[in-house]
Amino acid sequence: MEEMEEELKCPVCGSFYREPIILPCSHNICQACARNILVQTPESESPQSRRASGSGVSDYDYLDLDKMSLYSEADSGYGSYGGFASAPTTPCQKSPNGVRVFPPAMPPPPTHLSAALAPVPRNSCITCPQCHRSLILDDRGLRGFPKNRVLEGVIDRYQQSKAAALKCQLCEKAPKEATVMCEQCDVFYCDPCRLRCHPPRGPLAKHRLVPPAQGRVSRRLSPRKVSTCTDHELENHSMYCVQCKMPVCYQCLEEGKHSSHEVKALGAMWKLHKSQLSQALNGLSDRAKEAKEFLVQLRNMVQQIQENSVEFEACLVAQCDALIDALNRRKAQLLARVNKEHEHKLKVVRDQISHCTVKLRQTTGLMEYCLEVIKENDPSGFLQISDALIRRVHLTEDQWGKGTLTPRMTTDFDLSLDNSPLLQSIHQLDFVQMKVPATPILQLEECCTHNNSATLSWKQPPLSAVPAEGYILELDDGNGGQFREVYVGKETMCTVDGLHFNSTYNARVKAFNKTGVSQYSKTLVLQTSEVDIKKLLAVAWFAFDPGSAHSDIIFSNDNLTVTCSSYDDRVVLGKTGFSKGVHYWELTVDRYDNHPDPAFGVAHMDVMKDVMLGKDDKAWAMYVDNNRSWFMHNNSHTNRTEGGITKGATIGVLLDLNRKTLTFFINDEQQGPIAFENVEGLFFPAVSLNRNVQVTLHTGLPVPDFYSSRASIA
């Protein structure tokens, strides 16, 4: 139960949740803490002014743009954290968890009850302290967010199991032990706070004050508050909307926005989601069991490394003693080498133990929390958080993926001592492979270029006695600039793709082993193919590049088809880069579920791989859903255009580096105006997608006829 405690604490105040509310991003926050982190936005950012002007905000979060709005389909509900033009000038404080807490716009009310009833300032915005997504509140303010009754019940049971002394709920710093509880206010008071906040006069004189222990019992026996509809506060939830994934009341079905949606019985969906969460927990439980066994294996490895180290040291001492006094001076140095290897192995294994222990603790805490949630008998409250919990369980299970439960270090020591030389060679005694390898030789007859790719081959000198563990191949930038590493490994041949057309490159290679690196080989000059400027295009055949893609990208069809294993957007690049000419390629949508926002375009090699394409200044993209599209670069959204994609749609990308423009097409029709102008540099075809999308790449295509004719006329 103790490992579950992190799940029960507010990320703002660091204490157990009090009257938690559920934000649209599925995270929780205390109602009082929510008021403390409200930020007032300017009038131009309000929902009403945006509806009047029809304009959007450029830094809204792309995942939720036009999908989670509380006002209309044309307005987006989320924005990037801290991205408002009207950041408050009042100095902010920090909570125990490091979250920025802005002072409230009005003086704090004197009592707990009045805090919940105080009005929220107009045009207020709240930012989730966990995922940093922002939401502009409507006229209902914080009342528009549902209460998390299930979380309250879990916290009550947890606190009862801890049997902690009841503390005053109104002390500002160190809470004192409570002396009374007001049954009407449902608040525990110490004597000073009771005299200050609950005087025995006026309307409060009729309230009944009881001892804390009796208050805890009465609170436990009192009926749980029933979750009510956020749109119709007097109605209880009676059905579950399948499309919106939330409980609704009968008025929502008759006159609200759920009137045309598919709904199911609340009890049936409650049982179904409980079953799904239980099934998901089974898989996570197996991972936790494997992790515990893996920790036992790692701890055994520590013991085995200790034993092998002692054995190796004893063997080394025996060999050195056999060589009498001349070996004693060398013995100390060799022992130092062994001890260094010993400490390195222990450090790697202990670091892995620490990392795995933390992950196991988090996993166990989530499991215990989910098991407590499953015990809840409030269908409505459970369904408010079940989807988010199911996703968290699946994501946590995915984190225990391949390689996580595999040792990073072996227990064996791979050092071997050569004691065969005669006594006169004792001063040369050393471990094997203590010399730098010889300089490799480039094999000119096997080195060549094709289009914008270069293949290089090399070998070790014939009489080299010291083996190399690997090689480092370096190329310059094709313009006489600095060298950069393009390959590190054991192979003696490498093909480098994505070079500039019609450019001259210098290449060199060096070898390395545990001792160090060799000298560079002689420099080889390479010339890539020319581009036919008269035709304004250079037809290129290429596939997606597994080497530079995010690890969540899944490849098939000879690297021409890609999808993703994550719900978050991941970026994959093409293997060929372009710096001159006109280039056109297409992508067909093989799978499109749940209306995600895949992005298509071009990017530099160092683009961010774990966010949507276009979120940084290294990519130029068009992202599109089932209804419309936007252009995006450096997290700036422009040119919203009607018309989206479905399964089977074709997206065309036209990169004209002669005119320095980028244009997009959907099903052979140009989508919007020219997307970007004045684009220069080396660009790689790029796509970002999640597990709901699968696309296939088509290359070697001619430029569309109407564009070719227009370019020739120009």
ZAGUDREN-566493 format. One line per 4 residues: number of its first residue (from 1); their letters; for each residue x, y, z of C-alpha. Coordinates in steps of 0.1 Angstrom, whole numbers, plus 5000, padded with zeros to 4 digits. Each point is the difference from the previous one (the first is absolute). Layout:
! ZAGUDREN-566493
NUM	a	X:Y:Z; ...;
//
This chain:
! ZAGUDREN-566493
1	meem	5000:5000:5000; 5029:5024:5008; 5012:4999:4964; 4966:5012:4988;
5	eeel	5003:5033:5020; 5015:5019:4971; 4969:4994:4980; 4979:5016:5028;
9	kcpv	5018:5033:5003; 4993:5033:4982; 5029:5011:4977; 4995:5036:5011;
13	cgsf	4998:4999:5038; 5017:4966:5005; 4973:4989:5025; 4972:4975:4996;
17	yrep	4973:5012:4976; 4972:5020:5015; 4968:5002:4979; 5019:4989:4969;
21	iilp	4987:5010:4965; 5008:4983:4967; 5015:5021:4973; 4993:4992:4963;
25	cshn	5035:4985:4997; 4989:4974:5027; 5024:5013:5027; 4987:5010:5034;
29	icqa	5005:5031:5021; 4986:5014:5033; 4972:5024:4995; 5017:5026:5022;
33	carn	5033:4995:4982; 4982:5004:4966; 4989:5035:5012; 5036:5008:5010;
37	ilvq	5015:4993:4966; 4974:5018:4979; 5014:5026:4976; 4979:5027:4985;
41	tpes	5003:5003:4962; 4996:5032:4980; 4966:5008:4985; 5012:4991:4965;
45	espq	5007:4964:5012; 4966:4994:5014; 4977:4975:4983; 4974:5027:4992;
49	srra	5026:5023:4983; 5015:4971:4980; 4965:4990:4988; 4994:5036:4989;
53	sgsg	5033:5004:4982; 5003:4965:4987; 5037:4999:5008; 5020:4973:5018;
57	vsdy	5030:5000:5023; 5031:4989:4983; 5016:4982:5030; 4971:4977:5008;
61	dyld	5009:4964:5005; 4996:4982:4967; 4987:4967:5016; 4969:5017:5013;
65	ldkm	4995:5028:4975; 4963:5001:4989; 4993:4969:5019; 4995:5007:5037;
69	slys	4985:5035:4998; 4974:5010:5025; 4986:5026:4977; 4998:4990:4963;
73	eads	5016:4978:4974; 5020:5029:4987; 5017:5008:5033; 5027:4979:5016;
77	gygs	5000:4993:5037; 5036:4994:5008; 5032:5021:4996; 5036:4995:5008;
81	yggf	5010:5005:5036; 5007:5036:5008; 4993:5011:4965; 4976:5028:5007;
85	asap	5007:5036:4991; 4987:5012:5033; 5023:4983:5025; 4992:5014:5034;
89	ttpc	5023:5027:5013; 4993:4991:5037; 5029:4980:5014; 4993:4963:5002;
93	qksp	5008:4974:5026; 5010:4964:4996; 4982:4970:5015; 5019:4971:5017;
97	ngvr	5001:4983:4966; 5014:5030:4982; 4967:5010:4983; 4995:5038:4995;
101	vfpp	4971:5012:5022; 4987:5034:4992; 4984:5021:5028; 4962:5001:4996;
105	ampp	4986:5030:4983; 4977:5007:5030; 5007:4998:5038; 4997:4965:5013;
109	ppth	4966:4993:5016; 5000:4993:5037; 4984:4966:5001; 5002:4967:4982;
113	lsaa	4964:5001:4987; 5002:5035:4986; 5032:4991:4981; 4980:4976:4978;
117	lapv	4973:5026:4994; 5022:5030:4992; 4997:5011:4963; 5028:4992:4976;
121	prns	5015:5032:4982; 4988:5005:4965; 5021:4985:4972; 5019:4978:5024;
125	citc	5024:4972:4987; 5012:4970:5019; 5031:4980:4991; 5003:4963:5010;
129	pqch	5031:4998:5023; 5008:4965:4987; 4997:5001:4962; 5001:5039:4997;
133	rsli	4970:5002:4977; 4979:5032:5005; 4963:5005:4998; 4979:5032:5000;
137	lddr	4971:4997:5023; 4965:5008:4990; 4973:5017:5020; 4996:4971:5024;
141	glrg	5036:5003:5011; 5013:4971:5021; 4964:4987:5004; 5003:4988:4964;
145	fpkn	5025:4973:5011; 4986:4967:5015; 5009:4990:5036; 5021:4969:5004;
149	rvle	4979:4982:5026; 5019:4967:4995; 5033:5017:5008; 4985:5014:5032;
153	gvid	4988:4966:5011; 5035:4985:4994; 5016:5027:5020; 4976:4995:5029;
157	ryqq	5007:4963:5001; 5037:5006:4997; 5000:5025:5029; 4979:4977:5021;
161	skaa	5025:4972:4994; 5029:5022:5010; 4981:5009:5033; 5018:5034:5000;
165	alkc	4990:5026:5026; 4974:5024:4987; 5014:5034:4991; 4984:5034:4996;
169	qlce	4991:5007:4964; 5004:5038:5002; 5034:5004:5016; 5022:5019:4975;
173	kapk	5034:4985:5008; 5005:4970:5024; 4965:4986:5006; 4991:4995:5036;
177	eatv	4981:4971:5014; 4962:5005:4996; 4978:5004:5030; 4966:5002:4984;
181	mceq	4982:4993:4968; 4970:5019:4986; 4975:4975:4986; 4983:5026:4978;
185	cdvf	5033:5015:4986; 5017:4966:4999; 5033:5016:5012; 5024:4991:5028;
189	ycdp	5011:5030:5022; 5026:5006:5026; 4991:5025:5028; 5016:5031:4985;
193	crlr	4985:4993:4965; 4966:4993:5015; 4999:5033:5018; 5012:5018:4969;
197	chpp	4981:4983:4972; 4970:4984:5018; 4988:5024:5028; 4970:4988:5021;
201	rgpl	4978:5028:4989; 4977:5010:4971; 4991:4972:4975; 5029:4978:5012;
205	akhr	4986:4998:5035; 4975:4973:4988; 5028:4978:4987; 5008:4968:5020;
209	lvpp	5036:4996:5011; 5012:4965:5009; 5033:4984:5011; 5023:4991:4971;
213	aqgr	4997:4963:5005; 4962:5001:4999; 5002:5023:4970; 5021:4974:4981;
217	vsrr	4975:4973:5008; 4970:5021:4989; 5019:5011:4969; 5007:4963:4992;
221	lspr	4964:4990:5006; 4985:5030:4981; 4987:4992:4965; 5025:5008:4972;
225	kvst	4991:5030:4979; 4986:4990:4967; 5017:5014:4970; 4977:5024:4981;
229	ctdh	5001:5012:4964; 5024:5030:4995; 4976:5015:4974; 4968:4994:5020;
233	elen	5010:5002:5037; 4967:4987:5014; 5000:4968:4979; 5018:4967:5008;
237	hsmy	5019:4981:4974; 4978:4973:4985; 5017:4989:4967; 5034:4998:4984;
241	cvqc	5009:5018:4967; 5021:4977:4980; 5012:5027:4976; 5011:5025:5027;
245	kmpv	5010:4973:5025; 4983:5016:5029; 4969:4995:5022; 4969:5022:4991;
249	cyqc	4966:5008:5014; 4966:4997:4982; 4999:5037:4993; 5033:4997:4981;
253	leeg	4983:4974:4978; 4969:5019:4994; 5012:5036:4994; 5038:5000:5004;
257	khss	5030:4993:4978; 4997:4962:5005; 4965:4998:4985; 5013:4983:4968;
261	hevk	5027:4979:5016; 5000:4963:5008; 4993:4994:5036; 5001:4968:5022;
265	alga	4988:4991:5034; 5022:5013:5028; 5001:4967:5019; 5010:4980:4969;
269	mwkl	5028:5024:4991; 5012:5001:5037; 5004:4962:5000; 5016:5000:4965;
273	hksq	5026:5026:5010; 5007:4982:5033; 5006:4969:4980; 5023:5018:4976;
277	lsqa	5020:5015:5028; 5003:4967:5017; 5013:4984:4968; 5025:5028:4995;
281	lngl	5012:4995:5036; 5007:4963:4994; 5025:5009:4973; 5016:5026:5022;
285	sdra	5001:4976:5029; 5020:4975:4979; 5025:5028:4991; 5003:5008:5037;
289	keak	5007:4964:5008; 5026:4998:4973; 5016:5032:5014; 5003:4985:5035;
293	eflv	5016:4969:4986; 5023:5021:4979; 5011:5020:5031; 5008:4967:5017;
297	qlrn	5021:4991:4969; 5018:5033:5001; 5008:4997:5038; 5014:4965:4993;
301	mvqq	5021:5015:4972; 5015:5024:5026; 5010:4971:5022; 5014:4981:4970;
305	iqen	5020:5030:4989; 5014:5003:5035; 5010:4964:5000; 5015:5001:4964;
309	svef	5019:5031:5010; 5016:4983:5030; 5008:4969:4979; 5016:5021:4972;
313	eacl	5021:5020:5025; 5013:4969:5016; 5010:4985:4967; 5017:5032:4990;
317	vaqc	5019:5002:5033; 5012:4964:4995; 5013:5007:4965; 5018:5031:5011;
321	dali	5016:4984:5030; 5013:4973:4978; 5020:5026:4981; 5017:5010:5033;
325	daln	5010:5036:5008; 4999:5013:4965; 4963:4994:4998; 4991:5017:5033;
329	rrka	5002:5035:4986; 4978:4990:4970; 4976:4981:5022; 4986:5031:5017;
333	qlla	4992:5016:4966; 4982:4969:4987; 4980:4997:5032; 4989:5036:4996;
337	rvnk	4987:4992:4965; 4981:4970:5013; 4985:5021:5028; 4989:5026:4976;
341	eheh	4983:4974:4978; 4984:4986:5032; 4987:5034:5011; 4987:5007:4965;
345	klkv	4980:4967:4999; 4986:5006:5035; 4990:5036:4991; 4982:4989:4968;
349	vrdq	4981:4972:5018; 4992:5022:5031; 4987:5028:4978; 4978:4975:4982;
353	ishc	4987:4987:5033; 4992:5036:5012; 4982:5008:4967; 4980:4968:5000;
357	tvkl	4991:5004:5037; 4986:5035:4994; 4980:4988:4970; 4987:4970:5020;
361	rqtt	4990:5022:5029; 4980:5023:4976; 4984:4969:4984; 4990:4985:5033;
365	glme	4986:5033:5012; 4979:5003:4969; 4988:4964:5003; 4989:5005:5036;
369	ycle	4982:5032:4991; 4982:4983:4972; 4990:4971:5022; 4985:5025:5025;
373	vike	4982:5018:4972; 4985:4967:4989; 4985:4996:5035; 4979:5031:4994;
377	ndps	4962:4996:4997; 4993:5033:4984; 4996:4993:4963; 5000:5036:4989;
381	gflq	5031:5010:5020; 5018:4969:4988; 4992:5006:4964; 5014:5035:5003;
385	isda	5035:4987:5006; 4999:4965:4986; 5011:5009:4964; 5030:5020:5013;
389	lirr	5010:4972:5024; 4998:4973:4972; 5022:5021:4978; 5025:5005:5028;
393	vhlt	5001:4963:5008; 5006:4992:4963; 5027:5027:4997; 5017:4988:5032;
397	edqw	5000:4964:4987; 5015:5012:4967; 5029:5016:5020; 5010:4965:5011;
401	gkgt	5008:4992:4964; 5027:4981:4983; 5035:5006:5015; 4988:5015:5033;
405	ltpr	5003:4967:5019; 5033:4990:4984; 5033:5005:5019; 5023:5027:4985;
409	mttd	5032:4984:5013; 5015:4965:5001; 5016:4985:5031; 5031:4988:4982;
413	fdls	5033:5019:4999; 5013:5001:4965; 5036:5008:5010; 5027:4974:4993;
417	ldns	5036:5002:5011; 5029:4989:4977; 5027:4986:5023; 5020:4982:4973;
421	pllq	5028:5026:4994; 5034:4993:5017; 5011:5019:5031; 5019:5025:4980;
425	sihq	4967:5011:4983; 4982:5005:5033; 5001:5038:4996; 4979:4995:4969;
429	ldfv	4974:4979:5017; 4965:5013:4993; 4964:4988:4993; 4992:4989:4965;
433	qmkv	4989:5027:4976; 5016:5029:5017; 5013:5015:4968; 4983:5024:4976;
437	patp	4989:4984:4967; 5017:5008:4967; 4986:5027:4977; 4973:4985:4976;
441	ilql	5004:5002:4962; 4972:5012:4977; 4994:4976:4971; 4996:5024:4971;
445	eecc	4989:4973:4975; 4969:4993:5022; 4990:5036:5009; 4974:5016:4977;
449	thnn	4970:5025:4999; 4965:4996:4986; 4975:5029:4999; 5004:5016:5034;
453	satl	5014:4969:5018; 5037:4990:5005; 5014:4965:5008; 5034:4997:5016;
457	swkq	5021:4969:5009; 5032:4996:5020; 5022:4974:5016; 5028:4995:5026;
461	ppls	5036:4999:4987; 5011:4964:4991; 5027:4998:5027; 4980:5016:5028;
465	avpa	5004:4979:5032; 4976:5020:5022; 4963:4994:4992; 4975:5029:4998;
469	egyi	4967:4998:5019; 4983:5025:4976; 5003:5028:4976; 4989:5037:4998;
473	leld	4991:5014:4966; 4999:5038:4995; 4988:5023:4972; 5000:5037:4997;
477	dgng	4969:5021:4990; 5007:4999:4963; 5011:5036:5000; 5034:4998:5016;
481	gqfr	4987:5002:5036; 5007:4980:5031; 5000:4962:5001; 4972:4981:5017;
485	evyv	4996:4964:5011; 4976:4981:4976; 5008:4964:5011; 5014:4983:5032;
489	gket	5002:4962:5000; 5018:4967:4991; 4992:4999:4963; 5025:5010:4974;
493	mctv	4975:5013:4974; 4974:5027:5004; 4975:5018:4977; 4991:5036:5009;
497	dglh	4966:5013:4987; 4985:5034:4999; 5030:5020:4987; 4997:5031:4979;
501	fnst	4997:4995:4963; 5028:5014:4978; 5024:5004:5030; 5035:4990:5009;
505	ynar	5006:4982:5033; 5032:4991:5018; 5000:4966:5019; 5024:4985:5025;
509	vkaf	5000:4970:5025; 5018:4990:5032; 5001:4968:5021; 4996:4996:5038;
513	nktg	5003:4975:5028; 4999:5003:5038; 5034:5017:5001; 4991:5028:4976;
517	vsqy	4996:5011:4964; 5024:4997:4970; 5011:5028:4976; 4976:5010:4973;
521	sktl	5002:4984:4966; 5008:5020:4969; 4971:5023:4989; 4979:4988:4971;
525	vlqt	4982:5025:4978; 4965:4990:4988; 4976:5017:4974; 4962:4995:5002;
529	sevd	4978:5000:4969; 4988:5031:4983; 4964:5012:4999; 4984:5007:4966;
533	ikkl	4991:5036:5006; 4983:5003:4965; 4974:4974:5010; 4996:5017:5034;
537	lava	4999:4966:5017; 5021:4971:5011; 4978:4969:5005; 5012:4982:5031;
541	wfaf	4992:4966:5014; 5002:4996:5037; 4984:4984:5031; 4995:5009:5036;
545	dpgs	5032:5000:5022; 4999:4976:5031; 5033:5013:5012; 4989:5036:5007;
549	ahsd	4963:4992:5009; 4985:5000:5035; 5002:4966:5017; 4961:4998:5000;
553	iifs	4998:5000:4962; 4991:4966:4985; 5013:4992:4964; 4988:4976:4974;
557	ndnl	4998:4995:4962; 5038:5006:4996; 4998:5031:5021; 4973:5016:4978;
561	tvtc	4972:4996:5025; 5000:5014:5035; 4978:5002:5030; 5007:5005:5037;
565	ssyd	4996:4981:5033; 4993:5031:5021; 4969:5022:5004; 5023:5030:4998;
569	drvv	5013:5014:4967; 5034:4987:4988; 5021:5012:4971; 5016:4980:4972;
573	lgkt	5022:5014:4972; 5008:4988:4965; 5034:4987:4992; 5007:5026:4972;
577	gfsk	5007:5037:5006; 4994:5028:4974; 5017:5033:4996; 4994:5007:4963;
581	gvhy	4974:4994:4973; 4962:4991:5001; 4989:4969:5018; 4965:4984:5004;
585	welt	4989:4970:5021; 4967:4986:5013; 4987:4982:5030; 4969:4979:5001;
589	vdry	4980:4996:5033; 4997:4962:5006; 4983:5004:5035; 4983:5029:5016;
593	dnhp	4982:4995:5033; 4985:5024:5026; 5007:5031:4979; 5037:5007:5009;
597	dpaf	5021:5028:4986; 5029:4985:4979; 5025:5026:4986; 5018:4999:4967;
601	gvah	5029:5022:4987; 5038:5004:5001; 5025:5004:5028; 5037:5003:5009;
605	mdvm	5018:4970:5013; 5001:5013:5036; 4962:5005:5002; 4983:4990:5033;
609	kdvm	4987:4964:4996; 4976:4998:5030; 4975:5028:4991; 4978:5009:4970;
613	lgkd	5019:5010:4969; 5002:5038:4999; 5000:5006:5037; 5037:5012:4998;
617	dkaw	5019:5022:4975; 5015:4970:4983; 4969:4988:4981; 4974:5014:4976;
621	amyv	4968:4980:4999; 4963:4997:4993; 4979:4982:5027; 4965:4989:4991;
625	dnnr	4971:4982:5016; 4967:4987:4984; 4986:5035:4994; 5028:5026:4994;
629	swfm	5037:5007:5000; 5025:5025:5013; 5036:5010:4991; 5025:5000:5029;
633	hnns	5036:5011:5005; 5016:5009:5033; 4967:4992:5018; 4982:5027:4980;
637	htnr	4967:4989:4984; 4989:5018:4968; 4976:4996:4970; 4972:4978:5013;
641	tegg	4984:4984:4970; 4969:4979:4997; 5003:4964:4988; 5016:4971:5019;
645	itkg	5011:4964:4995; 4985:4966:5005; 5013:4964:4994; 5013:4998:4965;
649	atig	5007:5037:4995; 5032:5011:4982; 5022:5029:5013; 5025:5015:4975;
653	vlld	5030:5021:5010; 5017:5023:4975; 5034:5014:5010; 5012:5026:4974;
657	lnrk	5035:5011:5011; 5004:5020:4968; 4971:5023:5010; 5006:4993:5038;
661	tltf	4964:4989:5006; 4981:4971:5016; 4965:4990:4988; 4976:4973:5012;
665	find	4973:4980:4981; 4971:4978:5012; 4986:4975:4975; 5017:5019:4971;
669	eqqg	4986:5033:5010; 5021:5028:5014; 4992:5005:5037; 5000:5037:5008;
673	piaf	5025:5025:4986; 5038:4995:4997; 5007:4988:5035; 5035:5014:5006;
677	enve	5024:5023:4980; 5037:5009:5003; 5009:4965:5011; 5038:4993:4997;
681	glff	5023:4973:5011; 5001:4962:5001; 4965:4985:5005; 4989:4964:5006;
685	pavs	4964:4988:4994; 4983:4996:5034; 4968:4987:5016; 4987:5000:5035;
689	lnrn	4973:4975:5011; 4987:4979:5029; 4986:4965:5003; 4967:5010:4984;
693	vqvt	5016:5007:4966; 5019:4980:4975; 5014:5014:4968; 5019:4987:4969;
697	lhtg	5026:5021:4982; 5001:5002:4961; 5031:5015:4984; 5016:5004:4966;
701	lpvp	4969:5020:4989; 5000:5028:4974; 4988:5035:5010; 4963:5006:4994;
705	dfys	4993:5010:4964; 4984:5034:5008; 5030:5010:5022; 5026:4989:4974;
709	sras	4983:5020:4972; 4997:5031:5023; 5037:4997:5010; 5011:4998:4964;
713	ia	4980:5031:4991; 5015:5019:5028;
//
